[in-house]
């Protein structure tokens, strides 16, 4: 017969065994505190007063042990004992002394000297509290079984509240030792935090050059971004990985713990101080309205959904052709605490009948069209599929919006539509032409659909972005692949880009091509170097042959520019928002656009790639695909 072990009952034994040592120690410490209180008060180890008050020894146990047990004294985890536990212990011991004194009065026992009661309370707290703190330090210092790993030596930048919380959390583990805190507050210098010195920031180079530091941790989540960039610039080049604590918002909301360390976000290197969004402008086109987002599972589409949901629309409709992407964004939105209905639709935006049915059945008023193929090399290798999806998917969504009388239609465009050198960028320029023509027609009808476009560059962390690619390559030990030593790109965080998209949409009156100010262009080779150095590795090149990770230049890909542009200067006008401008773009006449789109559709139906590209060049005269192997400047000319 098989032996059935009752695991729950066995599982309770370790808990009881863990409590017994504390209980046994208290059996010794409570009477000991009584005896020491007389010794300190009278200076005699066996005074007559103690002989008359022997009733105290059993009484303090009979009252103290049940009091400790009933008040939770033995339920706490010894490794987490802190100042709050000491305060609770002091209160318990004060109550214990009062109860013992009251018992003596009721039993008419000889009273000890009055001052010994105060001494007894102090000694009870010192003895029982000291035992628990000693046990905590013993548990924290005890290494796990097996080979003892080398402890990571870290320097924490900052010595404020976040640094103290982080240090307390790190002390609970066995794999980290804090070498120093660095803070720019002179009032903290040469003081200690958890026994670790607080030093001026000027000590950092000496600490790093000593080779006794394995990691740097930034504990200043609220530090302004400009100061963070200056700090990170000083930290590069030492070959020590830099980590940081979560943001204040993440910690306050419970989404992350103080010791959830993570790599420094690359936006801290590339970003700028963002302009706070205008809440009224954000809510104007969204709150209380029914909204549809096409391409809802993509990088921009997903963030649009998150931000739109926070603005409390009447309902949010997600249209996505990828089952996996739709499931993922649906799960993310389901975790949001909101009563806004979210409708998930698996379908292709190019199916105009489907889009019209969705718009009517859900009374959609605002549509954001983010669905597109955006990966330049993939579209270059699949011209017909890319043009069909981008151009005719946009036409389908646009015509459905006009037929259903939507309030607003906003196209998510790209900087690659400016003097394009690849089919993806040219296809997005055709999408802009479609929206421009529709907007011109709608202006003739008061109350018609307001059609607009928002054009911006690369967003950090999007699918296919260079930043996650570099992170994977660094984790694999390199090399990092960059197409050209001089290639530059504009970058913006996804949340900031979407905030500006929503505000631009609300500002639109019809036909605008809005441009988002992307800041200064970033040289990709410099970005690669910064990411390597912040990971704690060194760059291997001709000047540093002993470096750890190499940057490998692969050559420009088909249709790839050296430098993107947004036309932020002479070809655009300012708006009420400092980071949003309005482009002055020419458009095709409606008859000309109709004829060329019909020719494009016929070529794609025949899967005629050369024919489709020929029509594309007529639609977008600025489209200049580079000759194979040539590098392309901002205007598409060889450099």
Secondary structure in CASP SS format (residue, H / E / C, confidence):
PFRMAT SS
TARGET T0000
AUTHOR 0000-0000-0000
METHOD secondary structure of the structure
MODEL  1
X C 1.00
X C 1.00
X C 1.00
X C 1.00
X C 1.00
X C 1.00
X H 1.00
X H 1.00
X H 1.00
X H 1.00
X H 1.00
X H 1.00
X H 1.00
X H 1.00
X H 1.00
X H 1.00
X H 1.00
X H 1.00
X H 1.00
X H 1.00
X H 1.00
X H 1.00
X H 1.00
X H 1.00
X H 1.00
X H 1.00
X H 1.00
X H 1.00
X H 1.00
X H 1.00
X H 1.00
X H 1.00
X H 1.00
X H 1.00
X H 1.00
X H 1.00
X H 1.00
X H 1.00
X H 1.00
X H 1.00
X H 1.00
X H 1.00
X C 1.00
X C 1.00
X C 1.00
X C 1.00
X C 1.00
X H 1.00
X H 1.00
X H 1.00
X H 1.00
X H 1.00
X C 1.00
X C 1.00
X H 1.00
X H 1.00
X H 1.00
X H 1.00
X H 1.00
X H 1.00
X H 1.00
X H 1.00
X H 1.00
X H 1.00
X H 1.00
X H 1.00
X H 1.00
X H 1.00
X H 1.00
X H 1.00
X C 1.00
X C 1.00
X C 1.00
X C 1.00
X C 1.00
X C 1.00
X C 1.00
X H 1.00
X H 1.00
X H 1.00
X C 1.00
X C 1.00
X H 1.00
X H 1.00
X H 1.00
X H 1.00
X H 1.00
X H 1.00
X H 1.00
X H 1.00
X H 1.00
X H 1.00
X H 1.00
X H 1.00
X H 1.00
X H 1.00
X H 1.00
X H 1.00
X H 1.00
X H 1.00
X H 1.00
X H 1.00
X H 1.00
X H 1.00
X H 1.00
X H 1.00
X C 1.00
X C 1.00
X C 1.00
X C 1.00
X C 1.00
X C 1.00
X C 1.00
X H 1.00
X H 1.00
X H 1.00
X H 1.00
X H 1.00
X H 1.00
X H 1.00
X H 1.00
X H 1.00
X H 1.00
X H 1.00
X H 1.00
X H 1.00
X H 1.00
X H 1.00
X H 1.00
X H 1.00
X H 1.00
X H 1.00
X H 1.00
X H 1.00
X H 1.00
X H 1.00
X H 1.00
X H 1.00
X H 1.00
X H 1.00
X H 1.00
X C 1.00
X C 1.00
X C 1.00
X C 1.00
X C 1.00
X C 1.00
X C 1.00
X C 1.00
X C 1.00
X C 1.00
X E 1.00
X E 1.00
X E 1.00
X E 1.00
X E 1.00
X E 1.00
X C 1.00
X C 1.00
X C 1.00
X H 1.00
X H 1.00
X H 1.00
X H 1.00
X H 1.00
X H 1.00
X H 1.00
X H 1.00
X H 1.00
X H 1.00
X C 1.00
X C 1.00
X C 1.00
X C 1.00
X C 1.00
X E 1.00
X E 1.00
X E 1.00
X E 1.00
X E 1.00
X E 1.00
X E 1.00
X C 1.00
X C 1.00
X C 1.00
X H 1.00
X H 1.00
X H 1.00
X C 1.00
X C 1.00
X C 1.00
X E 1.00
X E 1.00
X C 1.00
X C 1.00
X E 1.00
X E 1.00
X E 1.00
X E 1.00
X C 1.00
X H 1.00
X H 1.00
X H 1.00
X H 1.00
X H 1.00
X H 1.00
X H 1.00
X H 1.00
X H 1.00
X C 1.00
X C 1.00
X C 1.00
X C 1.00
X C 1.00
X E 1.00
X E 1.00
X E 1.00
X E 1.00
X C 1.00
X C 1.00
X C 1.00
X C 1.00
X C 1.00
X C 1.00
X H 1.00
X H 1.00
X H 1.00
X H 1.00
X H 1.00
X H 1.00
X H 1.00
X H 1.00
X H 1.00
X H 1.00
X H 1.00
X C 1.00
X C 1.00
X C 1.00
X C 1.00
X C 1.00
X E 1.00
X E 1.00
X E 1.00
X E 1.00
X C 1.00
X C 1.00
X C 1.00
X H 1.00
X H 1.00
X H 1.00
X H 1.00
X H 1.00
X H 1.00
X C 1.00
X C 1.00
X C 1.00
X C 1.00
X C 1.00
X C 1.00
X C 1.00
X C 1.00
X E 1.00
X E 1.00
X C 1.00
X C 1.00
X C 1.00
X H 1.00
X H 1.00
X H 1.00
X H 1.00
X C 1.00
X C 1.00
X C 1.00
X C 1.00
X C 1.00
X C 1.00
X C 1.00
X C 1.00
X H 1.00
X H 1.00
X H 1.00
X H 1.00
X H 1.00
X H 1.00
X C 1.00
X C 1.00
X C 1.00
X C 1.00
X C 1.00
X E 1.00
X E 1.00
X E 1.00
X E 1.00
X E 1.00
X C 1.00
X C 1.00
X C 1.00
X C 1.00
X H 1.00
X H 1.00
X H 1.00
X H 1.00
X H 1.00
X H 1.00
X H 1.00
X H 1.00
X H 1.00
X H 1.00
X H 1.00
X H 1.00
X C 1.00
X C 1.00
X C 1.00
X C 1.00
X E 1.00
X E 1.00
X E 1.00
X E 1.00
X E 1.00
X E 1.00
X C 1.00
X C 1.00
X H 1.00
X H 1.00
X H 1.00
X H 1.00
X H 1.00
X H 1.00
X H 1.00
X H 1.00
X H 1.00
X H 1.00
X H 1.00
X H 1.00
X C 1.00
X C 1.00
X C 1.00
X C 1.00
X C 1.00
X C 1.00
X E 1.00
X E 1.00
X E 1.00
X E 1.00
X E 1.00
X E 1.00
X C 1.00
X C 1.00
X C 1.00
X C 1.00
X C 1.00
X H 1.00
X H 1.00
X H 1.00
X H 1.00
X H 1.00
X H 1.00
X H 1.00
X H 1.00
X H 1.00
X H 1.00
X C 1.00
X C 1.00
X C 1.00
X C 1.00
X E 1.00
X E 1.00
X E 1.00
X E 1.00
X C 1.00
X C 1.00
X C 1.00
X C 1.00
X C 1.00
X C 1.00
X H 1.00
X H 1.00
X H 1.00
X H 1.00
X H 1.00
X H 1.00
X C 1.00
X H 1.00
X H 1.00
X H 1.00
X H 1.00
X H 1.00
X H 1.00
X H 1.00
X H 1.00
X H 1.00
X H 1.00
X H 1.00
X H 1.00
X H 1.00
X H 1.00
X H 1.00
X H 1.00
X H 1.00
X H 1.00
X H 1.00
X H 1.00
X H 1.00
X C 1.00
X C 1.00
X C 1.00
X C 1.00
X E 1.00
X E 1.00
X E 1.00
X E 1.00
X E 1.00
X E 1.00
X E 1.00
X H 1.00
X H 1.00
X H 1.00
X C 1.00
X C 1.00
X C 1.00
X C 1.00
X C 1.00
X H 1.00
X H 1.00
X H 1.00
X H 1.00
X H 1.00
X H 1.00
X H 1.00
X H 1.00
X H 1.00
X H 1.00
X H 1.00
X H 1.00
X H 1.00
X H 1.00
X H 1.00
X H 1.00
X H 1.00
X H 1.00
X H 1.00
X H 1.00
X H 1.00
X C 1.00
X C 1.00
X C 1.00
X C 1.00
X C 1.00
X C 1.00
X E 1.00
X E 1.00
X E 1.00
X E 1.00
X E 1.00
X E 1.00
X E 1.00
X C 1.00
X E 1.00
X E 1.00
X E 1.00
X C 1.00
X C 1.00
X C 1.00
X C 1.00
X C 1.00
X H 1.00
X H 1.00
X H 1.00
X H 1.00
X H 1.00
X H 1.00
X H 1.00
X H 1.00
X H 1.00
X H 1.00
X C 1.00
X C 1.00
X C 1.00
X C 1.00
X E 1.00
X E 1.00
X E 1.00
X C 1.00
X C 1.00
X C 1.00
X C 1.00
X C 1.00
X E 1.00
X E 1.00
X C 1.00
X E 1.00
X E 1.00
X E 1.00
X H 1.00
X H 1.00
X H 1.00
X H 1.00
X H 1.00
X H 1.00
X H 1.00
X H 1.00
X H 1.00
X H 1.00
X H 1.00
X H 1.00
X H 1.00
X H 1.00
X C 1.00
X C 1.00
X C 1.00
X C 1.00
X C 1.00
X E 1.00
X E 1.00
X E 1.00
X E 1.00
X C 1.00
X C 1.00
X C 1.00
X C 1.00
X C 1.00
X E 1.00
X E 1.00
X H 1.00
X H 1.00
X H 1.00
X H 1.00
X H 1.00
X H 1.00
X H 1.00
X H 1.00
X H 1.00
X H 1.00
X H 1.00
X C 1.00
X C 1.00
X C 1.00
X C 1.00
X E 1.00
X E 1.00
X C 1.00
X C 1.00
X C 1.00
X C 1.00
X C 1.00
X C 1.00
X C 1.00
X C 1.00
X E 1.00
X E 1.00
X E 1.00
X E 1.00
X E 1.00
X C 1.00
X C 1.00
X C 1.00
X C 1.00
X C 1.00
X C 1.00
X C 1.00
X C 1.00
X C 1.00
X C 1.00
X C 1.00
X C 1.00
X C 1.00
X C 1.00
X C 1.00
X C 1.00
X C 1.00
X C 1.00
X E 1.00
X E 1.00
X E 1.00
X C 1.00
X C 1.00
X C 1.00
X C 1.00
X C 1.00
X E 1.00
X E 1.00
X E 1.00
X E 1.00
X C 1.00
X C 1.00
X C 1.00
X C 1.00
X C 1.00
X C 1.00
X H 1.00
X H 1.00
X H 1.00
X H 1.00
X H 1.00
X H 1.00
X H 1.00
X H 1.00
X H 1.00
X H 1.00
X H 1.00
X H 1.00
X H 1.00
X H 1.00
X H 1.00
X H 1.00
X C 1.00
X C 1.00
X C 1.00
X H 1.00
X H 1.00
X H 1.00
X H 1.00
X H 1.00
X H 1.00
X H 1.00
X H 1.00
X H 1.00
X H 1.00
X H 1.00
X C 1.00
X C 1.00
X C 1.00
X C 1.00
X C 1.00
X C 1.00
X C 1.00
X C 1.00
X C 1.00
X C 1.00
X C 1.00
X C 1.00
X E 1.00
X C 1.00
X C 1.00
X C 1.00
X C 1.00
X C 1.00
X E 1.00
X C 1.00
END
